Amino acid sequence: MDTGYALAQGKLQEIVRKHFPVYKRRVPHGIPDQLLQYQTVNQFWSGEDTWPVLQLGPGIFTVNDTDKNYDWGNSYLPLIANALDWIHSAYDGRLMINVASLRYIDSVTLKDYDFDGEWQVFIDKHFNFNFVNNFNPRGTLKRVHFDQYFEMEEESTLNISMSNGKYRKTDQDALIWQTAVIKAAKFEKDTLLSWVEKAHTVTSDLFKEMTKPHFYASFQ
């Protein structure tokens, strides 16, 4: 149980108000905290529907941004460092962090890459991996989903997942993949920042290695 959460949510709102003035609550009041474990409840936006956004719930705190603003060295890493100071202050220095995750979510609109409905061909063309069904599937592949976990050094875990989906606003078909590095350990601020920089190196290198040169160049 996150025993400090009840007081921390109000304190954090005051601490970050200067930089994140727009507050939104994602779930109705009155729901017991024990039913909301590891769910983000409070959002602190830098402007009205303007990223980045901080999120807090019982047992969870996140720092989120989009590709429009994203710059690892100049903005995102410094924001993580500041956010750690803010959340520790909100918990009066008694916060214990025992799981950390750095997760990137990437996506492409299929029509922008001349997708013809052949998933195996599309993935083989744009990524440095492929899959083959050595059996008769009795039909055409309409949906894809991959989910892989790899044990890394220093007891971190790499998770790669990929699936097709749709953009909410445009309803356009998309391919979405997530790359995350996760570690369960007791973190102090300095050790967490050191870990997250290593995790970023992994995810950054992996993005380049996973994608074919022409596909990678399309993101630039």
C-alpha positions as CSV (number, residue, x, y, z in Angstrom):
1,M,0.0,0.0,0.0
2,D,1.2,3.5,-0.8
3,T,0.5,5.0,2.6
4,G,1.8,8.5,1.6
5,Y,-0.3,8.9,-1.5
6,A,-3.3,10.6,0.1
7,L,-1.3,13.6,1.2
8,A,1.2,13.5,-1.6
9,Q,-1.3,14.2,-4.4
10,G,-2.2,17.6,-2.9
11,K,1.4,18.5,-2.1
12,L,2.6,17.6,-5.6
13,Q,-0.1,19.8,-7.2
14,E,1.2,22.8,-5.2
15,I,4.9,22.0,-5.9
16,V,4.5,21.7,-9.7
17,R,1.8,24.4,-10.2
18,K,4.3,26.9,-11.7
19,H,5.4,24.5,-14.4
20,F,2.3,22.2,-14.7
21,P,-0.7,24.5,-13.9
22,V,-3.5,22.4,-15.4
23,Y,-4.8,19.7,-13.1
24,K,-7.1,16.9,-14.2
25,R,-8.4,13.9,-12.4
26,R,-8.8,10.7,-14.4
27,V,-11.2,8.8,-12.1
28,P,-14.2,10.1,-10.0
29,H,-13.7,11.1,-6.4
30,G,-14.9,8.6,-3.8
31,I,-13.3,5.4,-5.2
32,P,-11.1,3.9,-2.4
33,D,-7.3,4.2,-3.1
34,Q,-6.9,0.4,-2.5
35,L,-9.0,-0.1,-5.7
36,L,-6.7,2.1,-7.7
37,Q,-3.3,0.6,-7.1
38,Y,-0.8,1.3,-9.9
39,Q,-3.4,3.4,-11.8
40,T,-2.7,7.0,-12.7
41,V,-5.3,9.1,-11.1
42,N,-4.0,12.7,-11.1
43,Q,-2.6,14.5,-14.2
44,F,-0.6,17.7,-14.1
45,W,-0.4,19.3,-17.6
46,S,2.0,22.0,-18.7
47,G,-1.0,23.6,-20.4
48,E,-4.5,22.7,-21.6
49,D,-4.0,19.4,-23.3
50,T,-0.3,20.4,-23.7
51,W,2.5,18.0,-23.2
52,P,4.5,17.1,-21.2
53,V,2.3,15.7,-18.4
54,L,3.1,14.2,-15.0
55,Q,0.8,11.5,-13.6
56,L,0.4,10.2,-10.1
57,G,-1.6,7.4,-8.6
58,P,-1.3,5.0,-5.6
59,G,2.1,3.3,-6.2
60,I,2.8,5.0,-9.5
61,F,4.4,8.2,-10.9
62,T,5.0,8.9,-14.5
63,V,6.7,11.5,-16.7
64,N,5.2,11.6,-20.2
65,D,6.0,13.5,-23.3
66,T,5.4,13.3,-27.1
67,D,7.7,13.4,-30.1
68,K,6.7,17.0,-30.8
69,N,8.7,18.2,-27.7
70,Y,11.0,15.2,-27.2
71,D,14.7,16.0,-26.8
72,W,16.5,13.5,-24.5
73,G,19.4,15.6,-23.3
74,N,17.9,19.1,-23.4
75,S,14.4,18.5,-22.1
76,Y,13.3,15.0,-21.2
77,L,16.2,13.8,-19.0
78,P,16.2,17.2,-17.1
79,L,12.4,16.9,-16.6
80,I,12.9,13.4,-15.1
81,A,15.5,14.8,-12.7
82,N,13.2,17.6,-11.6
83,A,10.2,15.4,-11.4
84,L,12.1,13.1,-9.0
85,D,12.9,16.1,-6.8
86,W,9.2,17.1,-6.8
87,I,7.8,13.7,-6.0
88,H,10.3,13.1,-3.2
89,S,9.3,16.5,-1.7
90,A,5.6,15.6,-2.0
91,Y,6.3,12.5,0.1
92,D,8.4,14.5,2.6
93,G,11.5,12.5,1.6
94,R,10.0,9.2,2.6
95,L,9.3,7.9,-0.8
96,M,10.6,4.4,-1.7
97,I,11.0,3.5,-5.4
98,N,11.4,-0.1,-6.1
99,V,10.4,-0.5,-9.8
100,A,11.5,1.7,-12.7
101,S,10.5,1.7,-16.4
102,L,11.6,3.7,-19.4
103,R,9.1,3.1,-22.3
104,Y,8.9,4.4,-25.8
105,I,5.8,4.0,-28.0
106,D,6.3,4.5,-31.7
107,S,3.8,4.2,-34.5
108,V,3.4,4.7,-38.2
109,T,0.3,5.3,-40.4
110,L,0.1,2.3,-42.7
111,K,-1.1,4.2,-45.7
112,D,2.0,6.4,-45.6
113,Y,4.1,3.2,-46.3
114,D,2.0,1.7,-49.1
115,F,0.7,-1.1,-46.9
116,D,-1.0,-3.7,-49.2
117,G,-2.5,-5.9,-46.5
118,E,0.4,-8.4,-46.4
119,W,1.7,-8.1,-42.8
120,Q,4.6,-10.6,-43.3
121,V,5.8,-8.6,-46.3
122,F,5.4,-5.3,-44.6
123,I,7.4,-6.2,-41.5
124,D,10.1,-8.0,-43.5
125,K,10.5,-4.9,-45.7
126,H,10.8,-2.4,-42.9
127,F,12.2,-4.2,-39.9
128,N,15.2,-6.4,-39.2
129,F,13.2,-9.4,-38.2
130,N,10.5,-11.5,-39.7
131,F,8.1,-14.3,-39.0
132,V,6.9,-17.2,-41.1
133,N,4.0,-19.5,-40.4
134,N,5.1,-22.9,-41.5
135,F,1.6,-24.2,-41.7
136,N,-1.6,-23.4,-43.6
137,P,-3.5,-20.7,-41.7
138,R,-6.6,-21.1,-43.8
139,G,-6.9,-17.4,-44.4
140,T,-5.2,-14.0,-44.7
141,L,-3.5,-12.4,-41.7
142,K,-5.5,-9.4,-40.5
143,R,-4.1,-8.7,-37.1
144,V,-0.5,-8.9,-35.6
145,H,0.8,-9.0,-32.1
146,F,4.3,-9.7,-30.8
147,D,5.4,-9.6,-27.2
148,Q,9.0,-10.5,-26.2
149,Y,11.0,-10.3,-23.0
150,F,14.7,-10.4,-22.7
151,E,16.8,-10.7,-19.5
152,M,19.6,-8.1,-19.6
153,E,22.6,-7.4,-17.4
154,E,22.1,-5.7,-14.1
155,E,18.8,-7.5,-13.7
156,S,17.0,-5.3,-16.1
157,T,14.4,-6.6,-18.5
158,L,13.9,-5.6,-22.1
159,N,10.3,-5.8,-23.4
160,I,9.5,-5.4,-27.2
161,S,5.9,-5.5,-28.3
162,M,4.3,-4.8,-31.6
163,S,0.7,-4.8,-32.8
164,N,-1.6,-3.2,-35.3
165,G,-4.2,-0.7,-34.2
166,K,-5.9,2.6,-35.1
167,Y,-5.3,6.2,-34.3
168,R,-8.2,7.5,-32.1
169,K,-8.6,10.9,-33.8
170,T,-8.3,9.8,-37.4
171,D,-9.4,6.2,-37.2
172,Q,-6.5,5.4,-39.6
173,D,-4.8,2.0,-39.5
174,A,-1.4,2.0,-37.8
175,L,1.4,-0.2,-36.6
176,I,2.4,0.4,-33.0
177,W,5.4,-0.9,-31.2
178,Q,6.7,-0.4,-27.7
179,T,10.3,-0.7,-26.4
180,A,10.7,-0.7,-22.6
181,V,13.5,-1.4,-20.2
182,I,12.3,-2.3,-16.7
183,K,14.1,-3.0,-13.4
184,A,12.8,-4.0,-10.0
185,A,15.2,-2.7,-7.4
186,K,15.5,-0.1,-4.6
187,F,16.3,3.2,-6.2
188,E,17.7,6.4,-4.8
189,K,17.5,9.5,-7.1
190,D,21.1,9.3,-8.3
191,T,21.0,5.5,-9.0
192,L,17.7,5.9,-10.8
193,L,19.0,8.7,-13.1
194,S,22.1,6.6,-13.8
195,W,19.9,3.6,-14.7
196,V,17.6,5.6,-16.9
197,E,20.4,7.0,-18.9
198,K,21.7,3.4,-19.5
199,A,18.1,2.3,-20.4
200,H,17.9,5.2,-22.9
201,T,21.1,4.1,-24.6
202,V,19.6,0.6,-25.0
203,T,16.3,1.8,-26.4
204,S,18.0,4.3,-28.7
205,D,20.4,1.8,-30.2
206,L,17.7,-0.8,-30.4
207,F,15.4,1.5,-32.5
208,K,18.1,1.9,-35.1
209,E,19.0,-1.8,-35.1
210,M,15.3,-2.9,-35.4
211,T,14.5,-0.8,-38.4
212,K,15.8,-1.0,-42.0
213,P,17.8,2.1,-43.1
214,H,15.1,3.5,-45.3
215,F,12.5,3.0,-42.6
216,Y,14.6,4.6,-40.0
217,A,15.4,7.6,-42.3
218,S,11.6,8.2,-42.7
219,F,11.5,9.3,-39.0
220,Q,14.0,12.0,-39.5
